[in-house]
Amino acid sequence: MSTNKNRRLTNHKLFVNHCQNIKNEVKELLTFHPKEWISAFRSNRKYPFFVRGDIDGFVALYINNLSTLLAILLSLQPILGDNIVYSKVLPGTGLAMLWGNFYYVYMARKLAFKEKRGNVCAMPYGICTPGAFAFIYVIISPTYYGCIPTHDKAYCQELAWNVALASNFITGIVLLLLCVFGEFIRKNTPSVALLASISGIGYVILALNEYLPISETPIVGFIPFTIVMLGYFGGVTYGPLPVAFVALVIGTILGWATSLNQGSVVHEAVHLLKFYPPVFPMKEMFQHIDTIHFYLSTTIPTAIVIAIGTIQCVESAKRAGDFYPTHEAMFVDGIGTLIATCFGSIFSMT
């Protein structure tokens, strides 16, 4: 009897502690810190706006987001068409990425001022790749092809886009709710478990996915690949030039020299190169909000995947010495996803 009683008391204490931690998270999330927030905009000589390593970081993040975006668009374009993809989805994606990257820079400057350091690195921000493909194949494709037998193509494209927007809106709301539990999950989950899954994503999506095109065009791909491997892992320097910049320039030259890049393709794409003003399809989106219950099995897991991914990134940054608030990083993802949705993008942000 005493053993069972002690066990119940222990479980009760654990439950009370967990509730208190969640209460503290909510309190911290809603607490107003004007001095801390303003500190990011103050002059900080120890933390310059630009260092040489920023070029490598920019090129790596830009190419990663660009390749992800191109892969997604190749899958999305045959369904939604050029008009929706380029004039509605991409502007919203751009605004969301602008928000997230600027806010992560703000978080880095705030942390640098708080800890009086000059080596704080901002976290990366971009499209949630697994979530984007899940939306394309589980929400957009079934909606479009289920509509085609009874309606015209343009109507079905608009319908699929609006249903995806409504689902993405719910993903953003779920992300905002999950940010309350972010720090609690990070503290109570072993670091190995958090970092193992993100390393798996790195191998499968970021490494293997990018290595396959290199193998398809070895003359163009392997020389820049070797430059990157020697520069980042072998300590080889290329004078004053950043590693990523050298690899990008040489890869571009080889692409044109071997006719992998063709002028005719560039000429055909010129008509798409123009300014697309952002759209605000909230009315159309809420007209289809009643359809989202069919796709909650996709939207909620997508939000959870994004939340876990952000927690993993925060833990990874912590290992490198940068202690970012987990709930704030997850809050940025939720708001970024809502911004993307409100301006026409069906992509979740992380």
Number of C-alpha atoms within 10 A of each C-alpha: 6 7 8 9 10 11 12 12 12 12 12 12 12 12 12 12 12 13 12 12 16 17 14 14 20 15 12 15 15 9 9 10 9 8 8 13 13 11 17 19 12 10 12 16 11 12 17 11 11 8 9 10 11 13 16 16 15 14 17 16 15 13 13 15 19 14 13 20 18 11 13 17 21 10 14 21 14 10 21 24 15 15 12 19 20 19 18 22 25 22 21 28 27 16 16 30 23 14 18 26 18 14 18 20 18 18 22 22 28 21 23 21 22 12 12 15 14 15 14 22 19 20 20 15 23 25 24 21 19 14 22 22 17 15 23 22 13 16 21 26 19 12 19 23 15 13 17 14 10 9 11 10 17 13 13 22 22 16 20 23 29 26 26 30 32 25 27 30 28 22 29 28 16 19 27 23 15 18 26 24 19 24 20 17 15 17 11 8 11 10 14 8 10 20 17 12 14 18 13 12 15 13 13 13 15 14 12 13 13 15 15 12 12 17 12 10 13 13 14 22 21 15 16 24 18 12 21 19 14 14 18 13 9 10 9 13 13 12 7 7 12 18 24 22 18 17 19 17 12 15 19 16 12 17 17 13 12 12 9 12 14 12 11 8 9 10 9 9 10 9 8 12 8 9 9 12 11 19 15 14 16 15 10 16 22 15 12 17 17 11 14 20 11 11 16 14 11 19 28 19 15 24 29 15 17 26 27 20 20 24 26 22 21 25 21 18 17 13 11 11 12 20 16 20 18 24 25 19 23 28 22 24 31 30 19 30 33 28 23 29 31 23 24 28 31 31 32 32 28 25
